[in-house]
Amino acid sequence: MVIIFSGGEIGQPGDYDASIPVGNRTAVLSSSKSAINVRLADLNGNPLPADAALSTSIIPSTSTCKAEGFSGVIGNSTEPTSHGVVLDSCAGGEIVLFKVGIKWRW
């Protein structure tokens, strides 16, 4: 199983400066064929905006694998947030895409 974080707001796990504490970085906290738990942060180790929209998708789209429980918005927090997704009917080898989108204010 491959896990991909998408959205310009998310700090990618390998891109953090050494000064950012490990507990404040985007990371896969646990993963199995039945569930994935992630922590989401920006590149400075801060929480993502409270109104950031969350979603997941499975690649390939023809897979019978389904991801449930990761949707809605981040919510208000002073620390990076943890989120879980339950996987159903996954055979292994799928790609799970975690996507975060920010509403722009003009």
MOPAC internal coordinates of N, CA, C and O (Angstrom, degrees):
PM7 1SCF
backbone

  N    0.0000 0     0.00 0     0.00 0    0    0    0
  C    1.4463 1     0.00 0     0.00 0    1    0    0
  C    1.5245 1   107.97 1     0.00 0    2    1    0
  O    1.2310 1   120.83 1   -45.18 1    3    2    1
  N    1.3041 1   116.03 1   134.82 1    3    2    1
  C    1.4562 1   122.57 1   178.86 1    5    3    2
  C    1.5218 1   107.70 1  -111.93 1    6    5    3
  O    1.2310 1   120.33 1   -43.78 1    7    6    5
  N    1.3277 1   116.97 1   136.22 1    7    6    5
  C    1.4612 1   121.93 1   179.85 1    9    7    6
  C    1.5234 1   107.95 1  -114.81 1   10    9    7
  O    1.2310 1   120.70 1   -53.20 1   11   10    9
  N    1.3366 1   116.26 1   126.80 1   11   10    9
  C    1.4624 1   121.69 1  -179.37 1   13   11   10
  C    1.5251 1   108.90 1  -122.30 1   14   13   11
  O    1.2310 1   120.71 1   -45.56 1   15   14   13
  N    1.3387 1   116.25 1   134.44 1   15   14   13
  C    1.4584 1   122.16 1   174.22 1   17   15   14
  C    1.5204 1   107.55 1  -101.51 1   18   17   15
  O    1.2310 1   120.35 1   -49.64 1   19   18   17
  N    1.3338 1   116.93 1   130.36 1   19   18   17
  C    1.4587 1   121.21 1  -176.55 1   21   19   18
  C    1.5218 1   110.17 1  -128.03 1   22   21   19
  O    1.2310 1   120.97 1   -37.77 1   23   22   21
  N    1.3080 1   115.76 1   142.23 1   23   22   21
  C    1.4607 1   121.60 1  -179.91 1   25   23   22
  C    1.5171 1   108.28 1   125.56 1   26   25   23
  O    1.2310 1   120.18 1   -51.97 1   27   26   25
  N    1.3068 1   117.26 1   128.03 1   27   26   25
  C    1.4507 1   121.12 1  -176.86 1   29   27   26
  C    1.5136 1   114.36 1   -61.67 1   30   29   27
  O    1.2310 1   120.01 1   165.01 1   31   30   29
  N    1.3208 1   117.58 1   -14.99 1   31   30   29
  C    1.4539 1   121.37 1  -177.33 1   33   31   30
  C    1.5272 1   112.47 1   -82.73 1   34   33   31
  O    1.2310 1   120.10 1   157.20 1   35   34   33
  N    1.3224 1   117.42 1   -22.80 1   35   34   33
  C    1.4639 1   121.11 1  -175.54 1   37   35   34
  C    1.5204 1   109.75 1   -82.09 1   38   37   35
  O    1.2310 1   120.74 1   -49.05 1   39   38   37
  N    1.3307 1   116.18 1   130.95 1   39   38   37
  C    1.4548 1   120.30 1   171.51 1   41   39   38
  C    1.5218 1   108.15 1   -73.33 1   42   41   39
  O    1.2310 1   119.85 1   -51.73 1   43   42   41
  N    1.3238 1   117.89 1   128.27 1   43   42   41
  C    1.4659 1   121.11 1   179.52 1   45   43   42
  C    1.5263 1   109.19 1   -77.07 1   46   45   43
  O    1.2310 1   119.72 1   -40.96 1   47   46   45
  N    1.3304 1   118.14 1   139.04 1   47   46   45
  C    1.4682 1   121.64 1  -173.53 1   49   47   46
  C    1.5271 1   115.50 1   -49.17 1   50   49   47
  O    1.2310 1   118.70 1   142.63 1   51   50   49
  N    1.3153 1   120.08 1   -37.37 1   51   50   49
  C    1.4577 1   121.11 1  -177.04 1   53   51   50
  C    1.5197 1   115.18 1   -90.41 1   54   53   51
  O    1.2310 1   119.65 1  -177.91 1   55   54   53
  N    1.3285 1   118.27 1     2.09 1   55   54   53
  C    1.4633 1   121.11 1  -173.02 1   57   55   54
  C    1.5239 1   115.04 1  -103.03 1   58   57   55
  O    1.2310 1   119.16 1  -172.50 1   59   58   57
  N    1.3156 1   119.21 1     7.50 1   59   58   57
  C    1.4610 1   121.10 1  -175.28 1   61   59   58
  C    1.5192 1   112.45 1   -81.43 1   62   61   59
  O    1.2310 1   120.99 1   -36.42 1   63   62   61
  N    1.3292 1   115.72 1   143.58 1   63   62   61
  C    1.4510 1   121.84 1   171.50 1   65   63   62
  C    1.5307 1   108.02 1   -69.19 1   66   65   63
  O    1.2310 1   120.37 1   -31.23 1   67   66   65
  N    1.3107 1   116.89 1   148.77 1   67   66   65
  C    1.4672 1   121.34 1  -178.23 1   69   67   66
  C    1.5283 1   112.52 1   -61.10 1   70   69   67
  O    1.2310 1   119.60 1   160.11 1   71   70   69
  N    1.3295 1   118.36 1   -19.89 1   71   70   69
  C    1.4672 1   121.02 1  -179.60 1   73   71   70
  C    1.5301 1   113.06 1   -75.23 1   74   73   71
  O    1.2310 1   119.58 1   166.40 1   75   74   73
  N    1.3329 1   118.40 1   -13.60 1   75   74   73
  C    1.4728 1   121.91 1   179.54 1   77   75   74
  C    1.5256 1   108.10 1   -84.85 1   78   77   75
  O    1.2310 1   119.72 1   -59.46 1   79   78   77
  N    1.3494 1   118.13 1   120.54 1   79   78   77
  C    1.4735 1   120.20 1  -179.65 1   81   79   78
  C    1.5316 1   111.60 1   -56.89 1   82   81   79
  O    1.2310 1   120.68 1   -36.83 1   83   82   81
  N    1.3186 1   116.31 1   143.17 1   83   82   81
  C    1.4682 1   122.04 1  -178.76 1   85   83   82
  C    1.5265 1   111.13 1   -55.29 1   86   85   83
  O    1.2310 1   119.72 1   142.22 1   87   86   85
  N    1.3193 1   118.13 1   -37.78 1   87   86   85
  C    1.4587 1   122.22 1  -179.57 1   89   87   86
  C    1.5158 1   114.29 1   -70.36 1   90   89   87
  O    1.2310 1   120.04 1   173.82 1   91   90   89
  N    1.3250 1   117.53 1    -6.18 1   91   90   89
  C    1.4632 1   121.79 1   179.20 1   93   91   90
  C    1.5234 1   112.01 1  -113.04 1   94   93   91
  O    1.2310 1   120.22 1  -158.84 1   95   94   93
  N    1.3134 1   117.18 1    21.16 1   95   94   93
  C    1.4625 1   122.14 1  -178.74 1   97   95   94
  C    1.5287 1   110.85 1  -112.51 1   98   97   95
  O    1.2310 1   120.63 1   -28.72 1   99   98   97
  N    1.3272 1   116.41 1   151.28 1   99   98   97
  C    1.4611 1   120.54 1   171.05 1  101   99   98
  C    1.5187 1   107.91 1   -60.48 1  102  101   99
  O    1.2310 1   120.78 1   -47.04 1  103  102  101
  N    1.3301 1   116.11 1   132.96 1  103  102  101
  C    1.4656 1   119.66 1  -178.06 1  105  103  102
  C    1.5192 1   110.70 1  -159.00 1  106  105  103
  O    1.2310 1   121.14 1   -24.73 1  107  106  105
  N    1.3190 1   115.43 1   155.27 1  107  106  105
  C    1.4615 1   121.50 1   168.17 1  109  107  106
  C    1.5207 1   105.26 1   -86.37 1  110  109  107
  O    1.2310 1   120.18 1   -64.08 1  111  110  109
  N    1.3272 1   117.25 1   115.92 1  111  110  109
  C    1.4610 1   121.61 1  -178.19 1  113  111  110
  C    1.5181 1   111.54 1   -82.16 1  114  113  111
  O    1.2310 1   120.39 1   143.37 1  115  114  113
  N    1.3249 1   116.87 1   -36.63 1  115  114  113
  C    1.4685 1   121.82 1   175.92 1  117  115  114
  C    1.5217 1   108.25 1  -161.12 1  118  117  115
  O    1.2310 1   121.09 1   -26.38 1  119  118  117
  N    1.3316 1   115.52 1   153.62 1  119  118  117
  C    1.4663 1   118.83 1   177.72 1  121  119  118
  C    1.5188 1   110.32 1  -155.16 1  122  121  119
  O    1.2310 1   121.38 1   -33.76 1  123  122  121
  N    1.3187 1   114.96 1   146.24 1  123  122  121
  C    1.4613 1   123.02 1   176.04 1  125  123  122
  C    1.5260 1   107.09 1  -154.55 1  126  125  123
  O    1.2310 1   120.21 1     1.25 1  127  126  125
  N    1.3253 1   117.21 1  -178.75 1  127  126  125
  C    1.4707 1   120.10 1   176.37 1  129  127  126
  C    1.5239 1   111.87 1   -67.80 1  130  129  127
  O    1.2310 1   120.12 1   165.12 1  131  130  129
  N    1.3439 1   117.37 1   -14.88 1  131  130  129
  C    1.4620 1   119.73 1  -175.69 1  133  131  130
  C    1.5293 1   114.46 1  -111.23 1  134  133  131
  O    1.2310 1   119.28 1   167.22 1  135  134  133
  N    1.3322 1   118.97 1   -12.78 1  135  134  133
  C    1.4665 1   119.89 1  -178.19 1  137  135  134
  C    1.5270 1   111.04 1  -163.80 1  138  137  135
  O    1.2310 1   121.35 1   -27.43 1  139  138  137
  N    1.3253 1   115.02 1   152.57 1  139  138  137
  C    1.4578 1   122.41 1   174.18 1  141  139  138
  C    1.5214 1   107.69 1  -136.60 1  142  141  139
  O    1.2310 1   120.57 1   -44.92 1  143  142  141
  N    1.3320 1   116.51 1   135.08 1  143  142  141
  C    1.4553 1   122.16 1   174.50 1  145  143  142
  C    1.5204 1   108.23 1  -120.93 1  146  145  143
  O    1.2310 1   120.78 1   -48.45 1  147  146  145
  N    1.3366 1   116.11 1   131.55 1  147  146  145
  C    1.4592 1   121.11 1  -178.02 1  149  147  146
  C    1.5248 1   110.45 1  -129.85 1  150  149  147
  O    1.2310 1   121.26 1   -23.37 1  151  150  149
  N    1.3373 1   115.19 1   156.63 1  151  150  149
  C    1.4668 1   121.62 1   170.70 1  153  151  150
  C    1.5255 1   105.73 1  -113.83 1  154  153  151
  O    1.2310 1   120.34 1   -45.70 1  155  154  153
  N    1.3304 1   116.96 1   134.30 1  155  154  153
  C    1.4611 1   122.16 1  -178.03 1  157  155  154
  C    1.5229 1   110.94 1  -115.43 1  158  157  155
  O    1.2310 1   121.02 1   -46.78 1  159  158  157
  N    1.3367 1   115.66 1   133.22 1  159  158  157
  C    1.4625 1   122.03 1   178.85 1  161  159  158
  C    1.5213 1   108.52 1  -149.29 1  162  161  159
  O    1.2310 1   121.03 1   -17.23 1  163  162  161
  N    1.3389 1   115.64 1   162.77 1  163  162  161
  C    1.4609 1   118.16 1   172.79 1  165  163  162
  C    1.5289 1   108.46 1   -83.58 1  166  165  163
  O    1.2310 1   120.00 1     0.61 1  167  166  165
  N    1.3160 1   117.61 1  -179.39 1  167  166  165
  C    1.4595 1   121.47 1  -174.68 1  169  167  166
  C    1.5312 1   112.78 1   -69.20 1  170  169  167
  O    1.2310 1   120.10 1   165.05 1  171  170  169
  N    1.3407 1   117.41 1   -14.95 1  171  170  169
  C    1.4624 1   121.40 1   177.37 1  173  171  170
  C    1.5239 1   112.35 1   -95.88 1  174  173  171
  O    1.2310 1   120.00 1  -175.33 1  175  174  173
  N    1.3333 1   117.60 1     4.67 1  175  174  173
  C    1.4574 1   121.08 1   179.98 1  177  175  174
  C    1.5129 1   114.12 1    83.05 1  178  177  175
  O    1.2310 1   120.25 1  -166.07 1  179  178  177
  N    1.3214 1   117.13 1    13.93 1  179  178  177
  C    1.4611 1   122.08 1   179.36 1  181  179  178
  C    1.5226 1   110.33 1   -94.96 1  182  181  179
  O    1.2310 1   120.56 1   -19.16 1  183  182  181
  N    1.3506 1   116.54 1   160.84 1  183  182  181
  C    1.4671 1   118.17 1   174.85 1  185  183  182
  C    1.5217 1   109.99 1   -66.61 1  186  185  183
  O    1.2310 1   121.11 1   -24.53 1  187  186  185
  N    1.3222 1   115.49 1   155.47 1  187  186  185
  C    1.4599 1   120.27 1   174.23 1  189  187  186
  C    1.5232 1   108.50 1   -74.21 1  190  189  187
  O    1.2310 1   119.25 1   -19.92 1  191  190  189
  N    1.3328 1   119.04 1   160.08 1  191  190  189
  C    1.4611 1   121.00 1   179.65 1  193  191  190
  C    1.5316 1   112.23 1   -54.74 1  194  193  191
  O    1.2310 1   121.03 1   -35.64 1  195  194  193
  N    1.3283 1   115.64 1   144.36 1  195  194  193
  C    1.4660 1   121.44 1  -176.47 1  197  195  194
  C    1.5216 1   112.94 1   -58.75 1  198  197  195
  O    1.2310 1   119.95 1   149.57 1  199  198  197
  N    1.3324 1   117.69 1   -30.43 1  199  198  197
  C    1.4680 1   119.69 1  -177.89 1  201  199  198
  C    1.5288 1   112.84 1   -96.44 1  202  201  199
  O    1.2310 1   120.14 1  -166.16 1  203  202  201
  N    1.3265 1   117.35 1    13.84 1  203  202  201
  C    1.4663 1   120.26 1   176.93 1  205  203  202
  C    1.5255 1   109.16 1   -65.19 1  206  205  203
  O    1.2310 1   120.51 1   -49.90 1  207  206  205
  N    1.3206 1   116.63 1   130.10 1  207  206  205
  C    1.4675 1   121.92 1  -179.09 1  209  207  206
  C    1.5234 1   110.21 1   -84.05 1  210  209  207
  O    1.2310 1   120.77 1   -42.27 1  211  210  209
  N    1.3226 1   116.13 1   137.73 1  211  210  209
  C    1.4594 1   122.98 1  -178.41 1  213  211  210
  C    1.5186 1   110.92 1  -112.23 1  214  213  211
  O    1.2310 1   120.56 1   -37.94 1  215  214  213
  N    1.3343 1   116.53 1   142.06 1  215  214  213
  C    1.4660 1   120.37 1   173.20 1  217  215  214
  C    1.5254 1   109.66 1  -157.49 1  218  217  215
  O    1.2310 1   121.03 1   -17.12 1  219  218  217
  N    1.3218 1   115.64 1   162.88 1  219  218  217
  C    1.4649 1   121.42 1   173.67 1  221  219  218
  C    1.5150 1   108.56 1  -131.47 1  222  221  219
  O    1.2310 1   121.45 1   -24.19 1  223  222  221
  N    1.3076 1   114.83 1   155.81 1  223  222  221
  C    1.4575 1   120.06 1   170.97 1  225  223  222
  C    1.5156 1   108.25 1  -146.47 1  226  225  223
  O    1.2310 1   121.25 1   -21.99 1  227  226  225
  N    1.3229 1   115.22 1   158.01 1  227  226  225
  C    1.4589 1   122.47 1  -179.17 1  229  227  226
  C    1.5221 1   108.35 1  -109.93 1  230  229  227
  O    1.2310 1   121.03 1   -44.21 1  231  230  229
  N    1.3145 1   115.64 1   135.79 1  231  230  229
  C    1.4611 1   121.81 1   176.17 1  233  231  230
  C    1.5258 1   107.07 1  -119.59 1  234  233  231
  O    1.2310 1   118.84 1   -51.07 1  235  234  233
  N    1.3119 1   119.82 1   128.93 1  235  234  233
  C    1.4625 1   127.52 1     5.12 1  237  235  234
  C    1.5245 1   110.75 1   -77.36 1  238  237  235
  O    1.2310 1   120.95 1   -25.43 1  239  238  237
  N    1.2982 1   115.78 1   154.57 1  239  238  237
  C    1.4662 1   120.85 1  -178.82 1  241  239  238
  C    1.5236 1   111.94 1   -66.70 1  242  241  239
  O    1.2310 1   119.76 1   164.42 1  243  242  241
  N    1.3183 1   118.06 1   -15.58 1  243  242  241
  C    1.4667 1   121.71 1   178.40 1  245  243  242
  C    1.5249 1   112.22 1   -82.85 1  246  245  243
  O    1.2310 1   119.87 1   175.34 1  247  246  245
  N    1.3247 1   117.84 1    -4.66 1  247  246  245
  C    1.4623 1   121.91 1  -179.92 1  249  247  246
  C    1.5275 1   110.49 1   -66.30 1  250  249  247
  O    1.2310 1   120.35 1   -29.32 1  251  250  249
  N    1.3282 1   116.94 1   150.68 1  251  250  249
  C    1.4672 1   121.13 1   174.48 1  253  251  250
  C    1.5216 1   110.98 1   -81.73 1  254  253  251
  O    1.2310 1   119.87 1   172.09 1  255  254  253
  N    1.3231 1   117.85 1    -7.91 1  255  254  253
  C    1.4648 1   123.16 1  -179.55 1  257  255  254
  C    1.5270 1   110.12 1   -65.50 1  258  257  255
  O    1.2310 1   121.16 1   -42.39 1  259  258  257
  N    1.3294 1   115.38 1   137.61 1  259  258  257
  C    1.4631 1   121.45 1   177.96 1  261  259  258
  C    1.5235 1   108.77 1  -128.43 1  262  261  259
  O    1.2310 1   120.78 1   -38.72 1  263  262  261
  N    1.3379 1   116.12 1   141.28 1  263  262  261
  C    1.4616 1   122.86 1   176.40 1  265  263  262
  C    1.5176 1   108.17 1  -112.88 1  266  265  263
  O    1.2310 1   120.31 1   -53.68 1  267  266  265
  N    1.3296 1   117.02 1   126.32 1  267  266  265
  C    1.4677 1   121.22 1  -177.51 1  269  267  266
  C    1.5192 1   110.29 1  -129.21 1  270  269  267
  O    1.2310 1   120.85 1   -33.21 1  271  270  269
  N    1.3295 1   115.97 1   146.79 1  271  270  269
  C    1.4523 1   120.85 1   172.53 1  273  271  270
  C    1.5155 1   115.07 1   103.48 1  274  273  271
  O    1.2310 1   119.24 1   175.77 1  275  274  273
  N    1.3162 1   119.05 1    -4.23 1  275  274  273
  C    1.4613 1   122.47 1  -179.38 1  277  275  274
  C    1.5126 1   107.98 1  -116.18 1  278  277  275
  O    1.2310 1   120.93 1   -94.95 1  279  278  277
  N    1.3087 1   115.83 1    85.05 1  279  278  277
  C    1.4619 1   119.67 1   178.72 1  281  279  278
  C    1.5158 1   108.78 1  -159.03 1  282  281  279
  O    1.2310 1   120.59 1   -11.31 1  283  282  281
  N    1.2862 1   116.47 1   168.69 1  283  282  281
  C    1.4520 1   121.02 1  -178.73 1  285  283  282
  C    1.5148 1   110.25 1   101.39 1  286  285  283
  O    1.2310 1   120.50 1    42.26 1  287  286  285
  N    1.3261 1   116.66 1  -137.74 1  287  286  285
  C    1.4611 1   121.42 1  -179.61 1  289  287  286
  C    1.5260 1   110.27 1  -127.95 1  290  289  287
  O    1.2310 1   120.74 1   -18.10 1  291  290  289
  N    1.3210 1   116.19 1   161.90 1  291  290  289
  C    1.4665 1   122.85 1  -178.40 1  293  291  290
  C    1.5239 1   111.13 1   -59.43 1  294  293  291
  O    1.2310 1   120.35 1   131.90 1  295  294  293
  N    1.3218 1   116.93 1   -48.10 1  295  294  293
  C    1.4605 1   120.70 1  -175.26 1  297  295  294
  C    1.5215 1   110.09 1    92.45 1  298  297  295
  O    1.2310 1   120.70 1   -14.74 1  299  298  297
  N    1.3072 1   116.26 1   165.26 1  299  298  297
  C    1.4513 1   122.44 1  -175.96 1  301  299  298
  C    1.5212 1   110.75 1   -79.08 1  302  301  299
  O    1.2310 1   120.28 1   -52.07 1  303  302  301
  N    1.3257 1   117.08 1   127.93 1  303  302  301
  C    1.4612 1   121.71 1  -179.28 1  305  303  302
  C    1.5215 1   109.37 1  -156.11 1  306  305  303
  O    1.2310 1   120.55 1   -29.23 1  307  306  305
  N    1.3249 1   116.56 1   150.77 1  307  306  305
  C    1.4597 1   120.98 1   175.58 1  309  307  306
  C    1.5229 1   111.65 1   -96.38 1  310  309  307
  O    1.2310 1   120.12 1   174.28 1  311  310  309
  N    1.3254 1   117.38 1    -5.72 1  311  310  309
  C    1.4637 1   123.25 1  -179.23 1  313  311  310
  C    1.5311 1   109.41 1  -128.44 1  314  313  311
  O    1.2310 1   119.69 1   -19.66 1  315  314  313
  N    1.3353 1   118.21 1   160.34 1  315  314  313
  C    1.4635 1   119.79 1   173.24 1  317  315  314
  C    1.5304 1   110.07 1   -53.05 1  318  317  315
  O    1.2310 1   120.19 1   -32.71 1  319  318  317
  N    1.3108 1   117.25 1   147.29 1  319  318  317
  C    1.4631 1   121.82 1  -173.19 1  321  319  318
  C    1.5228 1   112.11 1  -105.58 1  322  321  319
  O    1.2310 1   121.24 1   -30.35 1  323  322  321
  N    1.3383 1   115.23 1   149.65 1  323  322  321
  C    1.4669 1   121.82 1   177.44 1  325  323  322
  C    1.5185 1   109.25 1  -105.10 1  326  325  323
  O    1.2310 1   120.99 1   -37.61 1  327  326  325
  N    1.3250 1   115.72 1   142.39 1  327  326  325
  C    1.4608 1   121.85 1  -177.31 1  329  327  326
  C    1.5181 1   109.35 1  -140.76 1  330  329  327
  O    1.2310 1   120.85 1   -36.55 1  331  330  329
  N    1.3259 1   115.98 1   143.45 1  331  330  329
  C    1.4537 1   120.58 1   178.86 1  333  331  330
  C    1.5096 1   111.97 1  -120.24 1  334  333  331
  O    1.2310 1   121.28 1   -28.29 1  335  334  333
  N    1.3139 1   115.16 1   151.71 1  335  334  333
  C    1.4508 1   121.55 1   175.29 1  337  335  334
  C    1.5255 1   107.47 1  -133.13 1  338  337  335
  O    1.2310 1   120.83 1   -43.27 1  339  338  337
  N    1.3202 1   116.02 1   136.73 1  339  338  337
  C    1.4616 1   122.08 1   176.50 1  341  339  338
  C    1.5221 1   107.38 1   -96.70 1  342  341  339
  O    1.2310 1   120.81 1   -48.71 1  343  342  341
  N    1.3248 1   116.06 1   131.29 1  343  342  341
  C    1.4617 1   121.39 1  -179.88 1  345  343  342
  C    1.5160 1   109.50 1  -103.72 1  346  345  343
  O    1.2310 1   120.53 1   -40.86 1  347  346  345
  N    1.3216 1   116.60 1   139.14 1  347  346  345
  C    1.4587 1   121.77 1  -179.51 1  349  347  346
  C    1.5262 1   109.38 1  -130.64 1  350  349  347
  O    1.2310 1   120.68 1   -43.15 1  351  350  349
  N    1.3148 1   116.31 1   136.85 1  351  350  349
  C    1.4715 1   123.74 1   176.59 1  353  351  350
  C    1.5273 1   113.47 1    61.60 1  354  353  351
  O    1.2310 1   120.23 1  -145.17 1  355  354  353
  N    1.3185 1   117.17 1    34.83 1  355  354  353
  C    1.4633 1   121.02 1   179.05 1  357  355  354
  C    1.5222 1   109.53 1   -93.26 1  358  357  355
  O    1.2310 1   120.97 1   -47.97 1  359  358  357
  N    1.3179 1   115.75 1   132.03 1  359  358  357
  C    1.4603 1   121.17 1  -178.82 1  361  359  358
  C    1.5227 1   111.65 1   -91.29 1  362  361  359
  O    1.2310 1   120.12 1   160.75 1  363  362  361
  N    1.3106 1   117.39 1   -19.25 1  363  362  361
  C    1.4563 1   122.27 1  -173.06 1  365  363  362
  C    1.5142 1   108.23 1   105.64 1  366  365  363
  O    1.2310 1   120.23 1   -31.99 1  367  366  365
  N    1.3070 1   117.17 1   148.01 1  367  366  365
  C    1.4505 1   121.12 1  -178.46 1  369  367  366
  C    1.5205 1   113.97 1    91.92 1  370  369  367
  O    1.2310 1   119.88 1   171.25 1  371  370  369
  N    1.3260 1   117.84 1    -8.75 1  371  370  369
  C    1.4651 1   120.59 1   178.05 1  373  371  370
  C    1.5352 1   109.77 1   -73.06 1  374  373  371
  O    1.2310 1   121.29 1   -18.05 1  375  374  373
  N    1.3139 1   115.14 1   161.95 1  375  374  373
  C    1.4610 1   122.22 1   172.73 1  377  375  374
  C    1.5202 1   106.90 1  -107.97 1  378  377  375
  O    1.2310 1   120.49 1   -51.21 1  379  378  377
  N    1.3390 1   116.67 1   128.79 1  379  378  377
  C    1.4598 1   121.55 1   177.07 1  381  379  378
  C    1.5256 1   106.91 1  -107.28 1  382  381  379
  O    1.2310 1   120.76 1   -61.59 1  383  382  381
  N    1.3274 1   116.15 1   118.41 1  383  382  381
  C    1.4574 1   122.63 1  -178.21 1  385  383  382
  C    1.5224 1   109.33 1  -101.35 1  386  385  383
  O    1.2310 1   120.42 1   -61.04 1  387  386  385
  N    1.3288 1   116.81 1   118.96 1  387  386  385
  C    1.4605 1   122.68 1   174.47 1  389  387  386
  C    1.5225 1   106.41 1   -98.57 1  390  389  387
  O    1.2310 1   120.35 1   -59.81 1  391  390  389
  N    1.3221 1   116.94 1   120.19 1  391  390  389
  C    1.4633 1   120.85 1  -175.35 1  393  391  390
  C    1.5200 1   110.74 1  -120.33 1  394  393  391
  O    1.2310 1   121.12 1   -43.71 1  395  394  393
  N    1.3249 1   115.46 1   136.29 1  395  394  393
  C    1.4580 1   122.33 1   176.73 1  397  395  394
  C    1.5180 1   107.87 1  -125.35 1  398  397  395
  O    1.2310 1   120.63 1   -49.25 1  399  398  397
  N    1.3169 1   116.41 1   130.75 1  399  398  397
  C    1.4600 1   121.63 1   178.07 1  401  399  398
  C    1.5156 1   110.35 1  -125.35 1  402  401  399
  O    1.2310 1   120.75 1   -37.89 1  403  402  401
  N    1.3139 1   116.18 1   142.11 1  403  402  401
  C    1.4600 1   122.35 1  -178.78 1  405  403  402
  C    1.5225 1   109.29 1  -108.57 1  406  405  403
  O    1.2310 1   120.78 1   -43.91 1  407  406  405
  N    1.3305 1   116.11 1   136.09 1  407  406  405
  C    1.4654 1   120.85 1   174.16 1  409  407  406
  C    1.5273 1   107.43 1   -78.83 1  410  409  407
  O    1.2310 1   120.78 1   -53.46 1  411  410  409
  N    1.3078 1   116.12 1   126.54 1  411  410  409
  C    1.4655 1   119.81 1   179.86 1  413  411  410
  C    1.5150 1   110.25 1   -82.43 1  414  413  411
  O    1.2310 1   120.83 1   -39.72 1  415  414  413
  N    1.3155 1   116.01 1   140.28 1  415  414  413
  C    1.4683 1   122.39 1   177.74 1  417  415  414
  C    1.5239 1   107.90 1  -111.11 1  418  417  415
  O    1.2310 1   119.65 1   -56.27 1  419  418  417
  N    1.3143 1   118.27 1   123.73 1  419  418  417
  C    1.4658 1   121.40 1  -178.36 1  421  419  418
  C    1.4910 1   110.55 1  -106.57 1  422  421  419
  O    1.2310 1   120.10 1   180.00 1  423  422  421

